[in-house]
Amino acid sequence: MKDALVNKGYKGELSIYVYVDTGELLPKCLETFVEFDFLPKGDDYARISSMLVDISFWALSYPHSNIIVLSKKIVRDTILSFESLYNTHGLLLSKTEPHWLVPSESSALFLASLFKDQPEAS
């Protein structure tokens, strides 16, 4: 995903965090993701809490940046937790389809296309 964004001309810092309940994703995306957070299977509350804490600290450190959250389980309470970021950050929350797979090169290009109107840096 990082390579696709760099190839599209995006510069600057990119942070990717993955919150999963098993280690089976590790071999597929070891080079792609920056940080993994392994939590016990079925512990959705811990996963969401960990994600919200990380995003809150990140948002304080990087004001006026973009945040993209892809999740199988975005619920109303989670959406309400992000409301304070709408005024200061570009925020995209997306509930994925049940058959969603690990992000690949094609999904990285899709994410890059979300910013296609961004002017090229010289």
N, CA, C and O atoms as a GROMACS GRO file, in nm:
protein
  488
    1MET      N    1   0.083  -0.118   0.000
    1MET     CA    2   0.000   0.000   0.000
    1MET      C    3   0.088   0.125   0.000
    1MET      O    4   0.061   0.222  -0.071
    2LYS      N    5   0.194   0.121   0.081
    2LYS     CA    6   0.283   0.237   0.086
    2LYS      C    7   0.347   0.262  -0.050
    2LYS      O    8   0.354   0.376  -0.095
    3ASP      N    9   0.394   0.155  -0.116
    3ASP     CA   10   0.458   0.171  -0.246
    3ASP      C   11   0.363   0.231  -0.348
    3ASP      O   12   0.404   0.315  -0.429
    4ALA      N   13   0.238   0.190  -0.347
    4ALA     CA   14   0.140   0.243  -0.442
    4ALA      C   15   0.120   0.393  -0.421
    4ALA      O   16   0.109   0.468  -0.518
    5LEU      N   17   0.117   0.437  -0.297
    5LEU     CA   18   0.100   0.580  -0.269
    5LEU      C   19   0.224   0.659  -0.310
    5LEU      O   20   0.212   0.767  -0.368
    6VAL      N   21   0.342   0.606  -0.281
    6VAL     CA   22   0.466   0.673  -0.321
    6VAL      C   23   0.473   0.682  -0.474
    6VAL      O   24   0.511   0.785  -0.528
    7ASN      N   25   0.437   0.574  -0.542
    7ASN     CA   26   0.438   0.574  -0.689
    7ASN      C   27   0.340   0.674  -0.748
    7ASN      O   28   0.359   0.722  -0.859
    8LYS      N   29   0.234   0.706  -0.673
    8LYS     CA   30   0.136   0.806  -0.718
    8LYS      C   31   0.183   0.948  -0.687
    8LYS      O   32   0.115   1.045  -0.721
    9GLY      N   33   0.300   0.962  -0.622
    9GLY     CA   34   0.355   1.093  -0.597
    9GLY      C   35   0.328   1.151  -0.459
    9GLY      O   36   0.356   1.269  -0.436
   10TYR      N   37   0.274   1.073  -0.369
   10TYR     CA   38   0.246   1.124  -0.235
   10TYR      C   39   0.371   1.117  -0.151
   10TYR      O   40   0.444   1.018  -0.151
   11LYS      N   41   0.395   1.226  -0.078
   11LYS     CA   42   0.513   1.237   0.006
   11LYS      C   43   0.469   1.261   0.149
   11LYS      O   44   0.354   1.298   0.174
   12GLY      N   45   0.558   1.241   0.240
   12GLY     CA   46   0.525   1.265   0.379
   12GLY      C   47   0.510   1.134   0.454
   12GLY      O   48   0.531   1.026   0.400
   13GLU      N   49   0.473   1.148   0.578
   13GLU     CA   50   0.463   1.031   0.665
   13GLU      C   51   0.334   0.954   0.641
   13GLU      O   52   0.228   1.013   0.620
   14LEU      N   53   0.344   0.823   0.645
   14LEU     CA   54   0.229   0.735   0.630
   14LEU      C   55   0.235   0.633   0.742
   14LEU      O   56   0.334   0.562   0.757
   15SER      N   57   0.130   0.626   0.820
   15SER     CA   58   0.122   0.529   0.929
   15SER      C   59   0.007   0.434   0.901
   15SER      O   60  -0.104   0.476   0.869
   16ILE      N   61   0.035   0.304   0.912
   16ILE     CA   62  -0.068   0.203   0.891
   16ILE      C   63  -0.070   0.113   1.014
   16ILE      O   64   0.032   0.055   1.050
   17TYR      N   65  -0.184   0.103   1.076
   17TYR     CA   66  -0.201   0.018   1.194
   17TYR      C   67  -0.305  -0.088   1.162
   17TYR      O   68  -0.406  -0.060   1.098
   18VAL      N   69  -0.279  -0.211   1.205
   18VAL     CA   70  -0.371  -0.321   1.181
   18VAL      C   71  -0.406  -0.383   1.315
   18VAL      O   72  -0.318  -0.414   1.396
   19TYR      N   73  -0.535  -0.401   1.339
   19TYR     CA   74  -0.585  -0.461   1.463
   19TYR      C   75  -0.651  -0.593   1.426
   19TYR      O   76  -0.758  -0.594   1.365
   20VAL      N   77  -0.588  -0.704   1.462
   20VAL     CA   78  -0.635  -0.836   1.421
   20VAL      C   79  -0.641  -0.930   1.540
   20VAL      O   80  -0.582  -0.904   1.645
   21ASP      N   81  -0.714  -1.042   1.523
   21ASP     CA   82  -0.725  -1.139   1.631
   21ASP      C   83  -0.641  -1.264   1.610
   21ASP      O   84  -0.639  -1.352   1.696
   22THR      N   85  -0.572  -1.275   1.497
   22THR     CA   86  -0.483  -1.389   1.473
   22THR      C   87  -0.358  -1.340   1.403
   22THR      O   88  -0.353  -1.228   1.352
   23GLY      N   89  -0.257  -1.425   1.400
   23GLY     CA   90  -0.133  -1.390   1.333
   23GLY      C   91  -0.129  -1.430   1.187
   23GLY      O   92  -0.025  -1.416   1.123
   24GLU      N   93  -0.240  -1.480   1.132
   24GLU     CA   94  -0.236  -1.531   0.995
   24GLU      C   95  -0.214  -1.422   0.891
   24GLU      O   96  -0.176  -1.453   0.778
   25LEU      N   97  -0.237  -1.296   0.925
   25LEU     CA   98  -0.213  -1.188   0.830
   25LEU      C   99  -0.066  -1.153   0.818
   25LEU      O  100  -0.024  -1.097   0.716
   26LEU      N  101   0.012  -1.184   0.919
   26LEU     CA  102   0.152  -1.142   0.924
   26LEU      C  103   0.233  -1.179   0.801
   26LEU      O  104   0.298  -1.091   0.744
   27PRO      N  105   0.234  -1.304   0.755
   27PRO     CA  106   0.317  -1.335   0.638
   27PRO      C  107   0.274  -1.261   0.512
   27PRO      O  108   0.358  -1.230   0.427
   28LYS      N  109   0.145  -1.231   0.498
   28LYS     CA  110   0.094  -1.166   0.377
   28LYS      C  111   0.131  -1.019   0.371
   28LYS      O  112   0.143  -0.963   0.262
   29CYS      N  113   0.148  -0.956   0.484
   29CYS     CA  114   0.165  -0.811   0.479
   29CYS      C  115   0.272  -0.759   0.573
   29CYS      O  116   0.262  -0.646   0.621
   30LEU      N  117   0.372  -0.838   0.601
   30LEU     CA  118   0.479  -0.796   0.691
   30LEU      C  119   0.545  -0.668   0.642
   30LEU      O  120   0.577  -0.580   0.722
   31GLU      N  121   0.566  -0.658   0.511
   31GLU     CA  122   0.632  -0.540   0.456
   31GLU      C  123   0.537  -0.423   0.437
   31GLU      O  124   0.581  -0.309   0.423
   32THR      N  125   0.406  -0.450   0.438
   32THR     CA  126   0.308  -0.346   0.409
   32THR      C  127   0.272  -0.266   0.532
   32THR      O  128   0.267  -0.143   0.526
   33PHE      N  129   0.246  -0.332   0.642
   33PHE     CA  130   0.193  -0.264   0.759
   33PHE      C  131   0.303  -0.225   0.856
   33PHE      O  132   0.403  -0.296   0.871
   34VAL      N  133   0.284  -0.113   0.920
   34VAL     CA  134   0.382  -0.061   1.012
   34VAL      C  135   0.366  -0.125   1.149
   34VAL      O  136   0.466  -0.166   1.210
   35GLU      N  137   0.245  -0.136   1.198
   35GLU     CA  138   0.224  -0.186   1.334
   35GLU      C  139   0.105  -0.281   1.339
   35GLU      O  140  -0.002  -0.254   1.285
   36PHE      N  141   0.127  -0.394   1.405
   36PHE     CA  142   0.020  -0.492   1.426
   36PHE      C  143  -0.021  -0.488   1.572
   36PHE      O  144   0.064  -0.469   1.660
   37ASP      N  145  -0.149  -0.505   1.599
   37ASP     CA  146  -0.199  -0.515   1.736
   37ASP      C  147  -0.279  -0.645   1.743
   37ASP      O  148  -0.392  -0.651   1.695
   38PHE      N  149  -0.219  -0.748   1.804
   38PHE     CA  150  -0.287  -0.877   1.815
   38PHE      C  151  -0.369  -0.880   1.942
   38PHE      O  152  -0.316  -0.857   2.051
   39LEU      N  153  -0.498  -0.907   1.930
   39LEU     CA  154  -0.588  -0.916   2.045
   39LEU      C  155  -0.662  -1.049   2.037
   39LEU      O  156  -0.684  -1.102   1.927
   40PRO      N  157  -0.700  -1.104   2.152
   40PRO     CA  158  -0.769  -1.235   2.151
   40PRO      C  159  -0.893  -1.234   2.063
   40PRO      O  160  -0.966  -1.135   2.058
   41LYS      N  161  -0.916  -1.345   1.996
   41LYS     CA  162  -1.033  -1.357   1.910
   41LYS      C  163  -1.160  -1.333   1.990
   41LYS      O  164  -1.176  -1.384   2.101
   42GLY      N  165  -1.249  -1.254   1.934
   42GLY     CA  166  -1.376  -1.227   1.999
   42GLY      C  167  -1.373  -1.108   2.093
   42GLY      O  168  -1.477  -1.068   2.145
   43ASP      N  169  -1.256  -1.049   2.116
   43ASP     CA  170  -1.247  -0.936   2.208
   43ASP      C  171  -1.261  -0.805   2.130
   43ASP      O  172  -1.166  -0.726   2.121
   44ASP      N  173  -1.379  -0.784   2.074
   44ASP     CA  174  -1.404  -0.666   1.991
   44ASP      C  175  -1.390  -0.536   2.069
   44ASP      O  176  -1.338  -0.438   2.016
   45TYR      N  177  -1.434  -0.534   2.195
   45TYR     CA  178  -1.426  -0.414   2.276
   45TYR      C  179  -1.280  -0.371   2.294
   45TYR      O  180  -1.248  -0.253   2.280
   46ALA      N  181  -1.192  -0.466   2.323
   46ALA     CA  182  -1.050  -0.434   2.341
   46ALA      C  183  -0.989  -0.383   2.211
   46ALA      O  184  -0.909  -0.290   2.212
   47ARG      N  185  -1.028  -0.443   2.099
   47ARG     CA  186  -0.974  -0.401   1.970
   47ARG      C  187  -1.017  -0.258   1.938
   47ARG      O  188  -0.935  -0.175   1.898
   48ILE      N  189  -1.146  -0.229   1.955
   48ILE     CA  190  -1.197  -0.094   1.926
   48ILE      C  191  -1.136   0.008   2.022
   48ILE      O  192  -1.099   0.118   1.979
   49SER      N  193  -1.125  -0.027   2.150
   49SER     CA  194  -1.066   0.065   2.248
   49SER      C  195  -0.922   0.096   2.214
   49SER      O  196  -0.879   0.211   2.219
   50SER      N  197  -0.845  -0.007   2.180
   50SER     CA  198  -0.705   0.012   2.143
   50SER      C  199  -0.694   0.101   2.020
   50SER      O  200  -0.608   0.190   2.014
   51MET      N  201  -0.779   0.076   1.921
   51MET     CA  202  -0.778   0.156   1.799
   51MET      C  203  -0.812   0.302   1.829
   51MET      O  204  -0.745   0.392   1.778
   52LEU      N  205  -0.914   0.327   1.910
   52LEU     CA  206  -0.954   0.464   1.941
   52LEU      C  207  -0.846   0.539   2.018
   52LEU      O  208  -0.822   0.657   1.992
   53VAL      N  209  -0.779   0.472   2.111
   53VAL     CA  210  -0.671   0.536   2.186
   53VAL      C  211  -0.556   0.571   2.091
   53VAL      O  212  -0.505   0.683   2.095
   54ASP      N  213  -0.516   0.477   2.005
   54ASP     CA  214  -0.408   0.503   1.910
   54ASP      C  215  -0.442   0.618   1.816
   54ASP      O  216  -0.358   0.704   1.790
   55ILE      N  217  -0.563   0.619   1.763
   55ILE     CA  218  -0.604   0.725   1.671
   55ILE      C  219  -0.609   0.859   1.742
   55ILE      O  220  -0.570   0.961   1.683
   56SER      N  221  -0.654   0.862   1.865
   56SER     CA  222  -0.660   0.988   1.941
   56SER      C  223  -0.521   1.047   1.961
   56SER      O  224  -0.500   1.166   1.939
   57PHE      N  225  -0.426   0.963   2.004
   57PHE     CA  226  -0.289   1.012   2.022
   57PHE      C  227  -0.227   1.053   1.889
   57PHE      O  228  -0.158   1.154   1.882
   58TRP      N  229  -0.253   0.977   1.784
   58TRP     CA  230  -0.200   1.009   1.652
   58TRP      C  231  -0.257   1.142   1.603
   58TRP      O  232  -0.184   1.224   1.549
   59ALA      N  233  -0.388   1.162   1.622
   59ALA     CA  234  -0.453   1.285   1.577
   59ALA      C  235  -0.397   1.408   1.648
   59ALA      O  236  -0.386   1.515   1.588
   60LEU      N  237  -0.361   1.393   1.775
   60LEU     CA  238  -0.300   1.504   1.847
   60LEU      C  239  -0.160   1.535   1.794
   60LEU      O  240  -0.119   1.651   1.788
   61SER      N  241  -0.088   1.432   1.755
   61SER     CA  242   0.048   1.450   1.704
   61SER      C  243   0.053   1.502   1.561
   61SER      O  244   0.149   1.568   1.523
   62TYR      N  245  -0.051   1.471   1.482
   62TYR     CA  246  -0.053   1.508   1.340
   62TYR      C  247  -0.183   1.579   1.305
   62TYR      O  248  -0.270   1.521   1.239
   63PRO      N  249  -0.198   1.704   1.349
   63PRO     CA  250  -0.322   1.776   1.315
   63PRO      C  251  -0.329   1.803   1.165
   63PRO      O  252  -0.227   1.808   1.096
   64HIS      N  253  -0.449   1.820   1.116
   64HIS     CA  254  -0.474   1.851   0.974
   64HIS      C  255  -0.419   1.743   0.881
   64HIS      O  256  -0.354   1.774   0.781
   65SER      N  257  -0.445   1.620   0.914
   65SER     CA  258  -0.403   1.508   0.830
   65SER      C  259  -0.524   1.422   0.797
   65SER      O  260  -0.636   1.453   0.837
   66ASN      N  261  -0.502   1.314   0.724
   66ASN     CA  262  -0.611   1.226   0.681
   66ASN      C  263  -0.610   1.097   0.762
   66ASN      O  264  -0.504   1.043   0.794
   67ILE      N  265  -0.729   1.049   0.794
   67ILE     CA  266  -0.746   0.923   0.866
   67ILE      C  267  -0.845   0.838   0.788
   67ILE      O  268  -0.956   0.883   0.758
   68ILE      N  269  -0.805   0.716   0.756
   68ILE     CA  270  -0.894   0.622   0.687
   68ILE      C  271  -0.908   0.499   0.777
   68ILE      O  272  -0.808   0.437   0.814
   69VAL      N  273  -1.030   0.466   0.812
   69VAL     CA  274  -1.057   0.349   0.896
   69VAL      C  275  -1.140   0.250   0.814
   69VAL      O  276  -1.251   0.281   0.772
   70LEU      N  277  -1.084   0.130   0.794
   70LEU     CA  278  -1.156   0.022   0.726
   70LEU      C  279  -1.182  -0.085   0.830
   70LEU      O  280  -1.089  -0.135   0.894
   71SER      N  281  -1.308  -0.121   0.848
   71SER     CA  282  -1.342  -0.216   0.953
   71SER      C  283  -1.464  -0.297   0.915
   71SER      O  284  -1.555  -0.247   0.849
   72LYS      N  285  -1.466  -0.422   0.959
   72LYS     CA  286  -1.585  -0.504   0.940
   72LYS      C  287  -1.694  -0.463   1.037
   72LYS      O  288  -1.812  -0.486   1.012
   73LYS      N  289  -1.655  -0.401   1.148
   73LYS     CA  290  -1.751  -0.374   1.256
   73LYS      C  291  -1.747  -0.227   1.300
   73LYS      O  292  -1.702  -0.197   1.410
   74ILE      N  293  -1.792  -0.139   1.215
   74ILE     CA  294  -1.807  -0.001   1.257
   74ILE      C  295  -1.950   0.015   1.306
   74ILE      O  296  -2.045  -0.003   1.230
   75VAL      N  297  -1.964   0.047   1.433
   75VAL     CA  298  -2.096   0.062   1.493
   75VAL      C  299  -2.118   0.207   1.533
   75VAL      O  300  -2.024   0.286   1.536
   76ARG      N  301  -2.241   0.240   1.564
   76ARG     CA  302  -2.277   0.378   1.597
   76ARG      C  303  -2.188   0.439   1.705
   76ARG      O  304  -2.145   0.554   1.692
   77ASP      N  305  -2.160   0.366   1.811
   77ASP     CA  306  -2.076   0.419   1.918
   77ASP      C  307  -1.936   0.452   1.869
   77ASP      O  308  -1.876   0.551   1.912
   78THR      N  309  -1.883   0.371   1.779
   78THR     CA  310  -1.751   0.397   1.723
   78THR      C  311  -1.754   0.523   1.637
   78THR      O  312  -1.662   0.605   1.644
   79ILE      N  313  -1.857   0.537   1.558
   79ILE     CA  314  -1.871   0.656   1.473
   79ILE      C  315  -1.878   0.782   1.558
   79ILE      O  316  -1.816   0.882   1.526
   80LEU      N  317  -1.954   0.777   1.666
   80LEU     CA  318  -1.965   0.892   1.756
   80LEU      C  319  -1.830   0.929   1.816
   80LEU      O  320  -1.803   1.047   1.840
   81SER      N  321  -1.745   0.831   1.840
   81SER     CA  322  -1.613   0.857   1.896
   81SER      C  323  -1.524   0.936   1.800
   81SER      O  324  -1.431   1.004   1.843
   82PHE      N  325  -1.552   0.926   1.671
   82PHE     CA  326  -1.472   0.996   1.570
   82PHE      C  327  -1.524   1.137   1.539
   82PHE      O  328  -1.457   1.212   1.468
   83GLU      N  329  -1.641   1.174   1.589
   83GLU     CA  330  -1.702   1.302   1.552
   83GLU      C  331  -1.611   1.422   1.575
   83GLU      O  332  -1.612   1.516   1.496
   84SER      N  333  -1.534   1.420   1.682
   84SER     CA  334  -1.448   1.535   1.712
   84SER      C  335  -1.337   1.554   1.609
   84SER      O  336  -1.279   1.662   1.600
   85LEU      N  337  -1.307   1.451   1.530
   85LEU     CA  338  -1.201   1.461   1.430
   85LEU      C  339  -1.248   1.518   1.297
   85LEU      O  340  -1.165   1.557   1.214
   86TYR      N  341  -1.378   1.524   1.275
   86TYR     CA  342  -1.430   1.571   1.146
   86TYR      C  343  -1.389   1.714   1.114
   86TYR      O  344  -1.373   1.748   0.996
   87ASN      N  345  -1.372   1.800   1.214
   87ASN     CA  346  -1.339   1.940   1.189
   87ASN      C  347  -1.191   1.964   1.163
   87ASN      O  348  -1.154   2.066   1.104
   88THR      N  349  -1.106   1.874   1.207
   88THR     CA  350  -0.962   1.898   1.197
   88THR      C  351  -0.888   1.800   1.107
   88THR      O  352  -0.771   1.823   1.076
   89HIS      N  353  -0.952   1.693   1.066
   89HIS     CA  354  -0.886   1.589   0.988
   89HIS      C  355  -0.973   1.547   0.871
   89HIS      O  356  -1.096   1.554   0.879
   90GLY      N  357  -0.910   1.502   0.764
   90GLY     CA  358  -0.985   1.434   0.659
   90GLY      C  359  -1.014   1.295   0.711
   90GLY      O  360  -0.922   1.219   0.740
   91LEU      N  361  -1.140   1.259   0.724
   91LEU     CA  362  -1.177   1.133   0.788
   91LEU      C  363  -1.267   1.051   0.699
   91LEU      O  364  -1.370   1.100   0.651
   92LEU      N  365  -1.229   0.926   0.675
   92LEU     CA  366  -1.311   0.832   0.599
   92LEU      C  367  -1.330   0.707   0.683
   92LEU      O  368  -1.233   0.639   0.716
   93LEU      N  369  -1.454   0.677   0.717
   93LEU     CA  370  -1.489   0.553   0.787
   93LEU      C  371  -1.561   0.465   0.688
   93LEU      O  372  -1.657   0.508   0.624
   94SER      N  373  -1.516   0.342   0.674
   94SER     CA  374  -1.577   0.253   0.576
   94SER      C  375  -1.601   0.116   0.637
   94SER      O  376  -1.509   0.051   0.687
   95LYS      N  377  -1.726   0.073   0.632
   95LYS     CA  378  -1.759  -0.063   0.675
   95LYS      C  379  -1.735  -0.154   0.557
   95LYS      O  380  -1.789  -0.133   0.448
   96THR      N  381  -1.654  -0.255   0.578
   96THR     CA  382  -1.616  -0.345   0.468
   96THR      C  383  -1.718  -0.456   0.451
   96THR      O  384  -1.799  -0.484   0.540
   97GLU      N  385  -1.711  -0.519   0.337
   97GLU     CA  386  -1.797  -0.633   0.308
   97GLU      C  387  -1.749  -0.755   0.388
   97GLU      O  388  -1.630  -0.762   0.421
   98PRO      N  389  -1.838  -0.849   0.418
   98PRO     CA  390  -1.797  -0.968   0.495
   98PRO      C  391  -1.685  -1.049   0.429
   98PRO      O  392  -1.607  -1.114   0.499
   99HIS      N  393  -1.675  -1.046   0.297
   99HIS     CA  394  -1.572  -1.124   0.227
   99HIS      C  395  -1.444  -1.044   0.204
   99HIS      O  396  -1.359  -1.084   0.125
  100TRP      N  397  -1.430  -0.932   0.273
  100TRP     CA  398  -1.315  -0.844   0.256
  100TRP      C  399  -1.185  -0.919   0.285
  100TRP      O  400  -1.177  -0.996   0.380
  101LEU      N  401  -1.084  -0.894   0.203
  101LEU     CA  402  -0.955  -0.959   0.219
  101LEU      C  403  -0.851  -0.857   0.260
  101LEU      O  404  -0.878  -0.737   0.265
  102VAL      N  405  -0.732  -0.904   0.290
  102VAL     CA  406  -0.621  -0.816   0.325
  102VAL      C  407  -0.600  -0.715   0.213
  102VAL      O  408  -0.602  -0.753   0.096
  103PRO      N  409  -0.578  -0.586   0.246
  103PRO     CA  410  -0.554  -0.487   0.141
  103PRO      C  411  -0.439  -0.529   0.052
  103PRO      O  412  -0.334  -0.573   0.098
  104SER      N  413  -0.460  -0.514  -0.077
  104SER     CA  414  -0.359  -0.552  -0.175
  104SER      C  415  -0.319  -0.429  -0.255
  104SER      O  416  -0.360  -0.317  -0.223
  105GLU      N  417  -0.240  -0.450  -0.356
  105GLU     CA  418  -0.198  -0.339  -0.443
  105GLU      C  419  -0.319  -0.268  -0.502
  105GLU      O  420  -0.320  -0.145  -0.512
  106SER      N  421  -0.422  -0.344  -0.543
  106SER     CA  422  -0.539  -0.281  -0.604
  106SER      C  423  -0.616  -0.195  -0.503
  106SER      O  424  -0.667  -0.089  -0.539
  107SER      N  425  -0.624  -0.240  -0.378
  107SER     CA  426  -0.693  -0.157  -0.280
  107SER      C  427  -0.609  -0.035  -0.244
  107SER      O  428  -0.664   0.070  -0.210
  108ALA      N  429  -0.477  -0.048  -0.251
  108ALA     CA  430  -0.392   0.068  -0.228
  108ALA      C  431  -0.415   0.174  -0.335
  108ALA      O  432  -0.419   0.293  -0.306
  109LEU      N  433  -0.431   0.128  -0.460
  109LEU     CA  434  -0.460   0.223  -0.568
  109LEU      C  435  -0.596   0.287  -0.548
  109LEU      O  436  -0.615   0.405  -0.579
  110PHE      N  437  -0.692   0.210  -0.495
  110PHE     CA  438  -0.823   0.268  -0.465
  110PHE      C  439  -0.809   0.377  -0.359
  110PHE      O  440  -0.866   0.485  -0.374
  111LEU      N  441  -0.734   0.349  -0.252
  111LEU     CA  442  -0.716   0.450  -0.148
  111LEU      C  443  -0.646   0.574  -0.204
  111LEU      O  444  -0.682   0.686  -0.170
  112ALA      N  445  -0.547   0.552  -0.290
  112ALA     CA  446  -0.478   0.666  -0.352
  112ALA      C  447  -0.574   0.746  -0.439
  112ALA      O  448  -0.562   0.869  -0.447
  113SER      N  449  -0.668   0.679  -0.504
  113SER     CA  450  -0.763   0.751  -0.590
  113SER      C  451  -0.856   0.841  -0.510
  113SER      O  452  -0.915   0.934  -0.565
  114LEU      N  453  -0.871   0.815  -0.380
  114LEU     CA  454  -0.954   0.902  -0.297
  114LEU      C  455  -0.897   1.044  -0.291
  114LEU      O  456  -0.970   1.140  -0.267
  115PHE      N  457  -0.767   1.055  -0.314
  115PHE     CA  458  -0.700   1.184  -0.308
  115PHE      C  459  -0.655   1.232  -0.445
  115PHE      O  460  -0.563   1.312  -0.455
  116LYS      N  461  -0.719   1.184  -0.552
  116LYS     CA  462  -0.671   1.211  -0.688
  116LYS      C  463  -0.672   1.358  -0.726
  116LYS      O  464  -0.599   1.398  -0.817
  117ASP      N  465  -0.751   1.440  -0.659
  117ASP     CA  466  -0.754   1.583  -0.691
  117ASP      C  467  -0.645   1.660  -0.618
  117ASP      O  468  -0.631   1.781  -0.636
  118GLN      N  469  -0.567   1.591  -0.536
  118GLN     CA  470  -0.459   1.656  -0.463
  118GLN      C  471  -0.352   1.698  -0.562
  118GLN      O  472  -0.309   1.617  -0.644
  119PRO      N  473  -0.307   1.824  -0.556
  119PRO     CA  474  -0.203   1.869  -0.650
  119PRO      C  475  -0.071   1.798  -0.624
  119PRO      O  476  -0.036   1.767  -0.510
  120GLU      N  477   0.000   1.773  -0.730
  120GLU     CA  478   0.132   1.709  -0.721
  120GLU      C  479   0.230   1.804  -0.653
  120GLU      O  480   0.229   1.924  -0.681
  121ALA      N  481   0.313   1.751  -0.566
  121ALA     CA  482   0.417   1.832  -0.501
  121ALA      C  483   0.533   1.847  -0.599
  121ALA      O  484   0.566   1.753  -0.672
  122SER      N  485   0.594   1.965  -0.601
  122SER     CA  486   0.705   1.984  -0.695
  122SER      C  487   0.838   1.977  -0.625
  122SER      O  488   0.942   1.992  -0.690
   0.00000   0.00000   0.00000
